């Protein structure tokens, strides 16, 4: 049986698609699997036990084509196509997205979580090392510059002998946080996917809003702090004892992206002016992050 799994549009979507690949490989020794992914993400699968491709041609026939997030690909030649886009766009359930995929496909999935196969080159650190990401395709997910500044300043004060690597972002203005980069404990980094993975596995902890680097860090097994506001943590937050999810204490307008999908969440204006993210208390965030770090390190 020959399968084609057509992965996600972005970094996080691609990571979320990988449990299906793991499940397919368990179906039997005669299974062949091609995983279609973006060329710039190939480094995530350098040692994958299945074939990873960046394009598909009509001269290759598949028995089953499983399509996650891409639009229909006219070059796919398959006897059967299973389209999972309705899960991505519908999300009527608040279950974890990979679990919904498994249930739709009627696959056994106990113990299967996102898994990638990179070749890693971590850099040993002699101080507490924290990775930080506040980038996403949807502006509605981003922390405000003021809250971000207070958060990073709080982490510097709390941890003291620390190095914080901030992933460079092209979708927002750094004016409010420029002063932080005068502190040699904070470094702005511009990385490709291989460099990002090497950086993440060199960190003691990775802090991120709901976006691709969050899913990547969790898949790499690095202690991950996931910051959620307008997206549903029950649906999108990675699973595992090495992951904690922080949400502001506000309640009513959390998960508003689900409510806005009918008008196009990618372009929709937040009806609450991103009030959920503005309700984050940086000092409480620092306290929660420090407690999570201590728990991960087995500290009292």
C-alpha positions in Angstrom: 0.0 0.0 0.0 1.4 3.3 -1.1 0.5 6.5 0.8 1.0 10.2 0.1 0.6 12.5 3.1 0.4 16.1 1.9 1.6 18.1 4.8 0.7 21.5 6.2 1.2 25.0 4.8 3.4 26.3 7.6 6.0 25.1 10.1 3.5 24.3 12.8 1.0 22.6 10.5 3.8 20.4 9.2 4.8 19.3 12.7 1.2 18.6 13.5 0.8 16.3 10.5 3.7 14.0 11.5 1.7 11.8 13.9 -0.2 10.5 10.9 3.1 9.5 9.2 4.1 7.6 12.4 0.7 5.8 12.4 1.0 4.8 8.8 4.4 3.4 9.3 3.0 1.1 11.9 0.4 -0.4 9.5 2.8 -3.1 8.3 6.1 -3.9 6.5 4.5 -3.4 3.0 3.6 0.2 3.6 5.3 2.9 1.5 5.0 6.5 2.5 5.8 9.8 0.8 5.5 12.9 2.9 5.1 16.1 0.8 6.6 19.1 2.6 8.0 22.6 1.9 11.6 22.6 0.6 12.7 25.0 3.4 11.6 22.5 6.0 13.4 19.4 4.7 16.0 19.6 7.5 13.3 18.5 9.9 13.2 15.1 8.2 16.9 14.4 7.5 16.7 11.0 9.2 13.0 10.1 8.6 12.1 6.5 8.1 9.8 7.4 5.2 10.5 9.4 2.0 10.1 13.1 2.2 9.5 14.9 -1.1 8.9 18.6 -2.1 6.9 18.0 -5.3 4.6 15.3 -6.7 4.2 14.2 -10.3 1.3 12.5 -12.1 3.4 9.5 -13.2 3.5 8.3 -9.6 0.3 6.5 -8.5 -0.7 6.3 -4.8 -3.3 4.1 -3.2 -4.2 6.7 -0.6 -3.6 10.4 -0.6 -4.2 12.2 2.8 -4.4 15.9 2.4 -4.1 18.2 5.4 -3.9 21.9 4.7 -2.7 22.5 1.2 -5.2 23.3 -1.6 -5.9 20.5 -4.0 -2.8 19.5 -5.9 -3.6 18.8 -9.6 -0.5 16.6 -9.9 -1.6 14.0 -7.3 -2.5 10.7 -8.9 -4.3 8.6 -6.2 -7.0 5.9 -6.1 -8.4 7.5 -3.0 -8.1 10.9 -1.5 -8.9 11.7 2.2 -9.3 15.4 2.7 -8.8 16.6 6.3 -9.3 20.3 5.5 -12.7 20.2 7.1 -11.1 19.5 10.4 -8.7 22.4 10.0 -11.4 24.9 9.0 -14.2 23.5 11.1 -12.7 22.6 14.4 -16.2 22.2 16.0 -14.6 19.9 18.5 -12.1 21.2 21.0 -10.0 18.1 21.0 -6.3 18.2 20.1 -6.0 18.5 16.3 -3.9 15.3 15.7 -6.5 13.3 17.8 -9.2 14.5 15.5 -7.2 13.5 12.4 -6.7 10.0 13.9 -10.4 9.6 14.7 -11.4 10.6 11.2 -9.0 8.1 9.7 -10.0 5.4 12.2 -6.3 4.9 13.1 -5.0 3.7 16.4 -3.0 6.5 18.0 -2.3 5.8 21.6 1.1 7.2 22.4 1.7 8.8 19.0 2.7 12.4 19.2 4.4 14.8 16.7 7.9 13.5 15.7 10.6 14.9 13.5 13.9 13.5 12.4 16.6 16.2 12.2 20.4 16.1 12.5 21.1 18.4 15.4 24.1 20.3 16.5 23.4 21.8 19.9 25.8 24.3 21.4 26.7 23.8 25.1 25.8 26.7 27.4 27.2 27.6 30.7 24.2 29.8 31.8 20.5 29.3 31.9 19.5 29.6 28.2 16.0 30.6 27.1 14.6 30.8 23.6 11.8 33.2 22.9 9.4 33.6 20.0 6.7 36.2 19.4 6.2 35.7 15.7 3.2 34.2 13.9 1.4 34.6 10.6 -1.7 36.0 12.4 -1.1 39.3 14.0 -3.9 38.6 16.5 -1.7 36.0 18.2 1.2 38.4 19.0 1.9 39.8 22.5 2.0 43.6 22.6 5.5 45.2 22.6 4.9 46.6 26.1 3.9 43.2 27.6 6.8 41.5 25.7 9.3 44.1 27.1 8.0 43.6 30.7 8.2 39.8 30.3 11.8 39.8 29.0 12.9 42.3 31.7 11.2 40.1 34.3 13.0 37.0 33.0 16.3 38.8 33.2 15.7 39.9 36.7 14.4 36.5 37.9 17.1 34.3 36.3 20.0 36.8 36.5 22.8 34.7 34.9 20.8 34.0 31.7 20.9 34.2 28.0 17.7 34.9 26.1 17.7 34.3 22.3 14.8 36.2 20.6 13.8 35.0 17.2 13.8 37.8 14.7 10.4 38.8 13.5 9.5 40.6 10.3 5.8 41.2 11.0 6.0 43.7 13.8 7.8 46.8 15.1 10.7 46.3 17.5 10.7 50.0 18.7 9.3 49.2 22.1 11.8 46.5 22.8 14.9 48.0 21.2 16.3 49.0 24.6 16.5 45.3 25.6 19.0 44.6 22.9 21.5 46.8 24.7 21.7 44.1 27.3 24.2 41.5 26.2 22.1 38.8 27.9 19.5 39.3 25.1 20.3 38.4 21.5 18.2 38.9 18.4 18.8 36.0 16.0 17.8 35.5 12.4 17.8 31.8 11.6 16.8 29.2 9.0 15.0 26.0 10.1 18.3 24.1 10.8 19.7 26.9 12.8 16.4 27.3 14.7 16.4 23.6 15.7 20.1 23.8 16.8 19.2 26.9 18.9 16.1 25.4 20.4 17.9 22.2 21.5 20.6 24.3 23.0 18.1 26.0 25.3 17.0 25.0 28.8 13.5 26.3 27.9 11.6 27.8 25.0 8.8 30.4 25.3 6.5 31.0 22.4 3.1 32.3 21.4 0.9 29.8 19.4 3.0 29.4 16.3 5.3 27.0 14.4 8.4 27.4 16.7 6.2 26.4 19.6 5.2 23.1 17.9 8.8 22.6 16.8 10.3 23.0 20.3 7.7 20.6 21.8 8.5 18.0 19.1 12.2 18.4 19.9 11.4 17.6 23.5 12.6 20.9 24.9 10.6 22.3 27.9 8.1 24.6 26.2 6.0 27.4 27.6 3.1 28.0 25.2 1.3 31.4 25.4 -2.3 31.3 24.2 -4.9 34.0 23.7 -7.3 34.1 20.8 -6.6 30.5 19.7 -7.9 27.4 21.5 -5.2 25.8 23.7 -7.3 22.6 24.0 -7.0 22.3 20.2 -3.5 23.6 19.5 -1.3 23.3 22.5 1.3 20.5 22.2 0.9 17.6 24.6 3.5 16.3 27.1 4.9 16.7 30.5 7.5 19.0 29.1 4.9 21.6 27.9 2.9 24.1 29.9 0.2 26.4 28.5 -0.3 29.9 29.9 -3.5 31.8 29.2 -4.6 35.2 30.6 -7.4 35.1 33.2 -10.2 36.7 31.3 -12.5 33.9 29.9 -15.2 35.4 27.7 -13.3 36.4 24.6 -10.6 33.7 24.6 -10.7 31.4 21.6 -12.3 34.2 19.5 -10.5 33.0 16.4 -13.0 30.1 16.3 -15.8 32.6 16.3 -14.2 34.6 13.5 -13.4 31.8 11.0 -16.5 32.5 8.9 -15.2 36.0 8.1 -11.7 34.9 7.6 -9.6 34.8 10.7 -6.4 35.7 8.9 -7.7 39.1 8.0 -10.4 39.7 10.6 -10.1 42.5 13.1 -10.2 41.4 16.8 -13.7 42.4 18.1 -12.2 42.8 21.5 -9.0 44.6 20.3 -6.8 41.7 21.4 -8.0 42.2 25.0 -7.2 38.6 25.9 -3.5 39.0 25.2 -3.5 42.5 26.8 -4.8 40.8 30.0 -1.5 38.9 30.4 0.2 39.9 33.6 4.0 39.9 32.9 4.9 39.4 36.6 2.5 36.4 36.9 3.9 35.0 33.6 7.5 35.2 35.0 6.4 33.5 38.2 4.7 30.7 36.3 7.6 30.3 33.9 10.1 30.2 36.8 8.0 27.5 38.6 7.8 25.5 35.3 11.5 25.7 34.9 12.2 24.6 38.4 9.8 21.6 38.0 11.5 20.6 34.7 14.9 20.8 36.4 13.7 18.9 39.4 14.4 21.8 41.7 12.6 22.3 45.0 
